[in-house]
Each structure stands twice: as structure tokens, then as C-alpha cells.
């Protein structure tokens, strides 16, 4: 798993970087060799004082998008600095090897705030981030990708609205100590050719402990895929590094007592952590809105084949919310390439007092720190898709709800679900605690109830069994 790159003092291999190194690798090595310098902050106090509602009053004028009416498959829009986004990265364009920086232009934005747009100039050149538009199915150009804040980005397919976000990197997600948020400080957007299916973006990442060079290849469609090639260069020893981190929101579902004044049966951007282990076993851990912070780690028999935050309920009637459109929020699914350094899948669950708070985090946490001067390469494909990934064809948990008596009712669909005589096996501590008959339902479904007597406050693992066939393993946390 370890390898040495000629251009670095030491390196750790985490998978191939196809097509050569990311554009900003030399920049990452250069800044990692110097003391860390925090990014510049906007000078205008009015921008820093904006709240969420006021920030939305500085929308981008879509007719001022880069490459508008050019016949290219992508257009680029920009976010105004302000609110939480006060450290504008440099955004540049590469056009056949010629690079130029996109300057701040106030006429790219509407302004519905007192004083007009001139009162909200950032005091330094640049934008808070950018988004890409694409003509899905040959229709009008619509958003497919967004980079905004620290190393956050997110994408959607043609039928989606934004939900779960991704990040370039996380450090100390869930502790110990304060979390560090690495940030992209420079982007280079490569001008596409008319027939290109993908948009290529290079990015430079920085943080107190390490720097990084990233290349993103974004291909929109019914499911939008983002292929990520990355190199990390450690400025100092850095512990608790999390690769391919995801961020989402879970407020409540059918297990929970309905919050006061709430009528919607479900409110979440994602409802479960799904893992395909190195052996091909699928593990599913329903999410929860915790009253106290909880960090869970899952071993996967080496590098997992995939992991992500799943949104399995995709019907409008599941949510009864015609405004938020939670039924159209995508699953975010990570597929590592090659062998990643040893680690485990991390799940962070925090308390969310309302649906406006992201309280879920997940990613691959490295078992060992990156040493000073060490360089690590890793690559993966991130898919924003509807429901479960195509490779998951077996029986899976569709619905989890309280039985009203302290137990849990599990509804399975697909695969062996619906077979007569199937049973739910409940394990704890490596041994079987009980077997519960599963009732076959219409449309290939099975329902089984874990009684309160089997819920002893410790983690349970359960799965549907019929003969020698099994469902995914469902992990029930206390």
C-alpha cells in the first residue's frame, strides 16, 4: 500500500490518478513547504453581517453566465461573497492552455438590499464560489453542480434538487478536538468543447496541516457522476483525516415522535448510511437525530466497494412536502478506486433542532496520520443518483417504524423479500439473539417486528433469511 513518488519526500498510494497529476499539484507542494497562511477575508462589513435571507437577495443573473449562448455544453454562474462565504477563492479559466482569472463584476448580480450592489462590493476581487449549468435532455440549461464554502460541493441529476453535499476533505470530523475545515483556495475551470460530456475542474486545497490538488470530472445525466483525483501533501503531521466526506440532514422519520406543529411523516435529505464492504456485503445503518453527538465506525474488510448516504424514499407521498421536495433529493454514493490506506467508514450524527441544520457526516477515516512531508494519492467516483446504487439488487430495508410498544417494525423489499417462510435473524455481540417470522406482503415485501424484549440498549444486527439467501444487514443502533 505504500509507494514513493520521485517528486516527493515520501508518499502513500491510495489509488491511481488517471490522466496525469491534477493541475495544481506543484502549487500544493509549494504551499505545503511554507507556513500556513489563512485565506483573505472580504473587507466589506455589510457582507459579513448578512444573514441567510439577506444573502439570497444577491442572486446571480443567469444571462451573465460564462459561455452563455456559446453552444457549449456547460455555462458557469457565480456566488456573491457574504453571509458564511467571506473567503473568496480565485476562479480561473483554462482555454486550450491559456489561463485567465475571472474578475469580480457587480453587474453579474441582482441586488434587493438597501444601498444597491455598489454598497456590497467585497473589497477584494473574486466570488464566493461558482455553479455549473447544463442542458439536461436537450432542454434549457439548469444547475448540475455547485462549489460553495470551504471544500464543499454538491451535484444533482436531471430529476433531482440539491440535498446531500460532499467535501474535498475533512479533518477531525467528530473529534477528538475541534474539526478543521480545509478550503479550496483556487479553481481552474477548463473550457469544454461543444461535444464534451464532462466538465473538468482543477482545485487547490489548503489547511493548517496539509495542502492538496484535486481534479473533478463532472458528467451530468439522470444520475450525475463526479470523478475525483486527488493528491494530499502534509505540511505537518495530520491526524484523523477523512477522505470523500459527505454532509447531510436528518430531522425525523416514522420512528420518532412527531415534533410539535409538524405534520410531515419524514423530513430528511438522507435516511441511512449504506456500505458495500470489500467482500460485497451490504450494510445499512438508519440515521437518527441524536440528542447527544454520536460517532460510529464500521470496518469493511479492506477498501469498501462503496459507501454513501442514501435517500430510499422517493415518492412525494412519503414526505407530504410540495415545497422542500425531499423525494427528489439524491443518494450520494462513493466508489473508491484502487486500494485506499487502512481506515474505516465513519458516521457522525449530531442533534438538529430543525431541518435547516446539517447534522450528518460520513467518510473514510484514515487509521494512521499523514506524516510531515508525506504525499498521498487517492481517487474515487461520486454518484448522485435516485435510491440505491445499481449494484444493490438484494433485499433491502425500505421502511423502519415504531410498533408503538417499544419494538421496531422492519419492512423489506426486493430480492428474497416476499418469500413465504422467511425470517428475520437478530444478532448482538456476534451471536444470534432471536429469529422473528417475517410476514410476506403484496408486491414482493416482507415485514418483521423486533420486540422490545430483544432491544436491550446495545447495537443489533439483523437480516432477512430464506434458505441460503440473505438480505442486506441492517444495523440498529441504541
N, C-alpha and C positions, 0 to 999 in steps of 0.2 A: 504493500500500500504506500510505501514511502519511495520517493524518487527525488533526484537532484536535477534542477534546471541550471544550465550553464550560466545563465544571466543573473542568477540569484545566489545568495549565500547558502540558502537551503530552501527546500520546497516540499510540499506534501501534495501528492496526487489525489484528486477527488473526482476523476472522470475526465474525458477528453474535451478539449476546446477546439471544435471543428472550425476549419477555415482560417486558421491562424489566430494569433492572440487578439484580444479586444484592443481597440484603437488607443485607449488611454492607459495601457499597461506601463509605458515608460513614465507617464505622468504620475501614476500611482507609486511606482518605485521611487521617483524623485521626492515626492512629498512625504513618503514614509521614512525617508532618510533625514528629514528635518523635524524639529519640534512642531507639535500640532498648533495650528492657528485657527481659532473659531471663525466661521464664515461671517462676512459683513452683514450688518442688520440695517433695515430701512431706517432712514433718518427722520421721516415724517411721523410725528407722534399721533396724528389723526389716524393713520393706517394701523398703528399698533393698538389703538383704542377701539377699533371696530369690533362689534360682536357679530355673531353668525348671521343674524338677519340683515344687519347693515352691510356686511361683506357681500351678500347676494345682490346688493344694489349697484354692484360694479361688474355687470355681466359683459362678456366678450361679444363683440359684433361679428357674427359668423361670416358676414360678407367681406370681412377684413382678414379672413383666414389665409395663411400662407398656401400658395398654389391653388387658390380659388379660381375656378373656371379655366384651369390649365389642361384639363383632360387627363390628369394624373389620378392614380387610384387612392391617393390619400391627400388630405388637407390638414393643416396644423393650426389650432387655436391656442390662446394663451390665457393664463390666470393672472389677475392683477395681484400685486403684493397687498398684504393686510391681514387682519384677524390673527390667525395662528401661523400665517405663512409670511414671515418677515425676514427670511434669509434667501433672497433670490439667487438661484443658480445661474450660471452662464448657459445660455442656449445658443448653439451654433448650428449651421447647416453645412453639410459637405455635398458639393455639387461636382461630381466627377473629379474629386481631388482638390477642388478649390473650396476653402472654408471661409465662412464669414459669420460674424456674431449678429444675432437678431437684436436690434436696439429696441429699447422701450419706446412705445409710441402711444400717447394718450388717446389718439383718435381711434384706436382699436377697441375702445370700451365705451359703453353707456355709463352714465352716472346719474343715479337717482338720489344723491345725497346733497345736503346743503353745501353751497360753495362751488359746485361743479367739479369736473375732472381735474382742473388745474390745482385745486386745493388738495388733491390726493396724489400728487406726484411722489414717487417713493424716495427721491433724494439720491438714488443710485440707479444705474442702468440695469434693466433686467426684468424678468417676470417671475412670479412665484412658482410657476410650472407650466405645463402645456398638455393639450389633449389632441388626439388624432381623430379625424372623421373619415368614414369610408362609405361608399355607396353599396350597402348590403343588397344583394339580389338585384343590382342594377337600379335601385331606387335613389332617392335623394341621399346625399352624404349625411351620415349620423355618427355620433361618437362611438368609438370602439375601444379606446384606451385613454388612460389619464395618468400622468405623473404629477403629484402634488404633495409637498411636505416631506421633509427628511428623505427616507428612501422608499416611500410609499408609492405604489402604483396599483392599478386595477384595470380589468378589461371585461368586455361583455360580448356575447354572441348576438346574432341578429334579433332574437326574440327576448333578450334579457334587459333588465335595468341593473344599475350598479348595486352591488351587495358586498360580499367578502372582498377584502383588499389583500394585496401581497406587499412584501417589503424586500428590498435588496439584501438586508442583513439585520439581525437583531443581536444584541449583546446583553446578557443577564436578564433575559425575558423571564419573569417570575422570580428573580433574585438568584443568589443572595446579593444583597446590596441594591443600589439604585440601578434601574435599567438605563443603558446607553443607547441613543438613537443615532446610528450612523446616517449621514446625509449625502445625497448626490449633489455635488457642487458644480458639475459641468455636464451638459448633454451635447452630443453631436448627432443631429438627425440627418440621415442620408437621403438625399433627394431620390425618390423612386423613378423608375422608367414606367412608361404607360402600361406595359403588360405585367408589371410586378404584382405578385400575390401577397408579398410581405413587405412591411416597413421595418427598416433596420435603424436602431438607435444605440449609440455607444454612450456610456456614462462613467464618470469618475466619482468614486465614493471616498469619503473621509470621515474619520472619527479620532478621538484621542489615542486609541490603541492600535488602529490599523487603517490602511487605505485599500482601495480596490478598484479594479477596472472591469466593467460589465459590457456585454453586448446582448441586446434584445432583438429578436426577430419575431415580429408580431404578424400573425396571419389571421385576419378576421374571417368569420363564417358563421354557420349555425352554432357551432362551438368555436370560440376564438382561442388559438394557441399562441403561447409566448415561449419561445425557446431562449434560454438564458445560458450564456457562457460567462464565467467569472474567474478572476484571479484576485486573491487577497494577499496583501503584503503587510506583515506585522511590524509596526513601529516600536511596539513594546509587547511584552508577554500579555496576552489577552485571553481570559478565561470565559467560559460559558457562552461561546459563540454559537449562534443558531442560524443554520442555513435554510433558505427557502421559507422564511417565516410568513405566516398568514394571520390576518386580523379580522374579526367578525363580531357580530352581536347576537346574543340570545337573551330574550327577555322572559318569555314564558311559553308553555305548551299545555297539553291536556293533563299532564301530571300535576300541575301546580294549581293552587287555589287562585282563582281569578283576582287580579289586583282590583282595588276599589275603583269603580267607574269604568271598568274595562269590559267590553262585550266580545272582543275578538278572541277566538279559541287559541290562536297561535300568533306570536309576534317574534320573528327571528329572521336573520339573514342566513344562518346556517343552524342545523339542528343536531349534527353529530360529527364526530371525528371518525373517518374511515381510513383504515390502513390495510394495504396488501403487503404482507410480510415477504421476506426473501424466499420463503417456501411456497408462496402462493395462497396462504390462508388469509381470508378477510376477517378483520376485527372491526367492530363498530361500537363506539362509545357515545351514547346520547349525551348531549351537552346539558348544562344546568346553570341557572342564575344563582350563584352561591351567595350566602350571607357572609362568608369569610373566604379569602383567597385560597385557591387550591391549585397545586401543581402536580401533574401526573406524568409519569414516564413509562414508555412502552418499548420493550425490546422487540426486535423484528428479525432475528436470525440473519444478521448482516444488513447490508443496504436494503431497504424496503423496495419493492417493485413500484410502490406508490403510496401516497398519503394525502389527505386533504380534508377540508371542511365541507360537508355535504348538506345540500338542501333537497330532501327527498320529496317533500310535499309540493306539488307543482300545479295544483288546481286552485282557482280563485276561491272556491267554497271552503277550502281548508283554512283560510285566513279571514274572510269576510272583511276585506280592506281594499276598496277600489282605488284608494289614493296611493298607499305605500307600495302596492303590487309585490308583496313578498313572494307570491307564487312565481314571479319572474326573476327572482334573484338566483344567480348561478352557483353551482358547486365549483369550488376551486380545487383542482387535483394536480398534485406534483408527481412527476415521473422522473426519478434520478437517472442519470446516465453514468454508466461505469460504476466502479466501487467508490463509495464515499468513505471518508475517515470514520472510524468507530464512533458510535453515538447511539441515540435513542430518539424516538418521536416524543416531543414534549407537548403537553396540553396545559394551557393556563386558563383558569376560569375565575373571573372576578365578579363582584356584585355590580349589577346595572340597576340604578333606581328608576330608569326609564329607557325607552328604546333608542334614544339619541346617544347612548354611551356604548362604545365598542368594549366588550368585556371578555372576549375570547381570543386567545392566541395559540398558535401551533407552529411547529417547525422541527427541524432535525438538529438537536443539540449535541455538539461535539463532546466526546468523553474527555479529551485532552486539550489543554490550552494551545494556542498558537504561540510559538516562541519568538522572541525578538529576532527580526531579520528573516523569519520563515515565510515562505510563499506557498500558497495553496490554490490549486485549480479545481473547479467543480462545474458541472453543467447539469441542466435539467430542462424538462418541458413542463410548462404550467398550462393546464387546460381550464378554461371557463366554460362549463357545459351544463346541460339540464339533467338533473337527477344523478344517478350513479354512473361511473365510468363504464364504457362498453365492455370491458373485460370482466365485470362483475355480473355473471349470469345466474348465480345460485340464489337460493332463498335468502331474503334479507328482511330485517325488521322494517316494517312500514309505519307502524304506529305503536306508541307506548303510552299507557294511561293508567291512572289510579283505578283500582277496583272499588274504592270507597271504604275499604275495610283494612287498610294498611298494606295491601298487596299491590302487585303490578300486573296489568294485563298486556300481553305482547301479541301483536298481530304481524304475521309473516306473509310475504307474497313472493311469487316466483320460485323456480327450482322445485324442490320437494314439497313446498307448501301446498296444502290441499290433499295430500295423500292420506287415505284412511290409516289409522294406527300409528301415525307419527306421534312422537313425544318430545317434550322439552326437558333436556338434561340440565341440571343446575349444579355448578361446581363452585367450590370455595377452598382456597388453600391447596389446590392441586387434586382434591378428591371430590367425588360426586356426593352432593348433599341430598339430592332427591331427583325424581323423574316425574314430570307432570304430563298427563294426557293432553294432546293438542287436538282440538275440535276442528274438523275440516269444514271450510266455508265455501261459499259460492265464488266462482272465478279464480280458483287456484289459490286459496288462502288458508291459513291455519291460525288458530287463536289458543293461547295457553296463559294461565294465570299463575304467577309465583305468589303463594300465600304469604301472609305476614309472618308466619312461623319460620319461613325459610330466609327471611330478611333480618339478619342478626346484626346489622351495622357494619359488616365487613363487605369488601368487594365481592361480587358474584360474577361468574362467567357462565353463560347459558347458550345453548344452541339446540336447534331442531334436529332430530334424528329420525330417519326412516330407513330401516335395514342398514346398509353400509354407507348411506348417503347423509350428508350433513349440510346445514345452513352455515351462514357466517356465524362467528362467535360474537355474542353481544355482551359487553361489559357493563354491569350495573354498579355504579359507584354509590356508596352510602350517602 
